[in-house]
Amino acid sequence: MKKYFVFLAVSLFTIQFAKADHDMLTMDMGRLPQKAQELVRTHFAQEKLSYIKIEEEILSTDYEARFESGTEIEFTGSGEWKSIDCRYSAVPEAVMPANIVAYVKQNFPNVHITKIEKDGRYYEVELSNRLDLYFDHNGNYAGFDD
């Protein structure tokens, strides 16, 4: 009887894992969290949406909006941006911490930020000259990689 119960519990757990981890593509901007929708409407209104990828996992949901220009924005389940990659153009300054923007303008006046990624510990910024800069979670310069 005990073996049967363990087998049943493991089977149910496995089924839940299989059901909970999947991706979906959509063109419906309404599927993004409200905060993500606001960022797109405010700073990327001129961009034409190619698709939205929704990655549902057991404990989290992530979103990726891709535009025809090649711009990609990744969002957390709450709608906070995780990365903004504009590839061929500048990331809008208003979405980035002001001290990162100021540092780049002061030290690299002839380039622009094409990509920014963040996690809980740091920001990684890619410049149009392909130099990568690192900033701490407060936006203070921490180093570079070329």
Secondary structure, DSSP 8 states (H G I E B T S, - for coil): -HHHHHHHHHHHHHHHHHHH-EEEEE--GGGS-HHHHHHHHHH-TTS-EEEEEEEE-SS-EEEEEEETTS-EEEE-TTS-EEEEE-TTS---GGGS-HHHHHHHHHH-TT--EEEEEE-SSEEEEEETTS-EEEEETTS-EEEEE-
